[in-house]
Amino acid sequence: MVAKRPSIYLACSGASNTGAYSDKAARKIAASGNGKMLCLARFAIDENFAEQAQKDIKDNNSAVVILDGCPVNCAEKIMRQRGFTEFRHINVTDYGIEKGKTPVTEEKINEIVESLIK
């Protein structure tokens, strides 16, 4: 059996319902022990942190998963600006969630989480 690569999750935590979905899904995954969440905002403001994280991710053969809340894709853009090119990119609107409309529910959060950790 092949061991699963450790996963690092970076999530949009924007002000809308879609940001809440991204953030809550990543936190739930981290709390379950199925991955580690890193602070997206810190990547945006701290070049040294971003460089060290990139080295740690490579050294640990970690998979990077970026969860964006909407098609603006802020999280993906921040990570690309920091030199990240290898990652899985998820947009929670791909789960039928409408920005500003779909109420945040545990059921939908669980759907996102399940699709990411399978």
NORPE-V407468 format. One record per backbone hydrogen bond with DSSP energy under -0.5 kcal/mol. NH is the residue of the N-H (numbers start at 1). CO is the residue of the C=O. If there is no record, write none. Layout:
# NORPE-V407468
NH,CO ; NH,CO
This chain:
# NORPE-V407468
8,63 ; 9,36 ; 10,65 ; 12,67 ; 20,16 ; 21,17 ; 22,18 ; 23,19 ; 24,20 ; 25,21 ; 26,22 ; 27,23 ; 28,24 ; 29,25 ; 30,26 ; 31,27 ; 32,28 ; 33,29 ; 33,30 ; 34,29 ; 36,7 ; 38,9 ; 40,38 ; 43,39 ; 44,40 ; 45,41 ; 46,42 ; 47,45 ; 50,46 ; 51,47 ; 52,48 ; 53,49 ; 54,50 ; 55,51 ; 56,52 ; 57,53 ; 58,54 ; 59,55 ; 60,56 ; 61,58 ; 62,57 ; 63,6 ; 65,8 ; 66,88 ; 67,10 ; 67,65 ; 68,66 ; 68,90 ; 73,70 ; 77,73 ; 78,74 ; 79,75 ; 80,76 ; 81,77 ; 82,78 ; 83,80 ; 84,79 ; 87,85 ; 88,64 ; 89,87 ; 90,66 ; 90,88 ; 92,68 ; 94,91 ; 95,92 ; 96,93 ; 97,92 ; 99,97 ; 101,98 ; 102,98 ; 105,103 ; 109,105 ; 110,106 ; 111,107 ; 112,108 ; 113,109 ; 114,110 ; 115,111 ; 116,112 ; 116,113 ; 117,113 ; 118,114
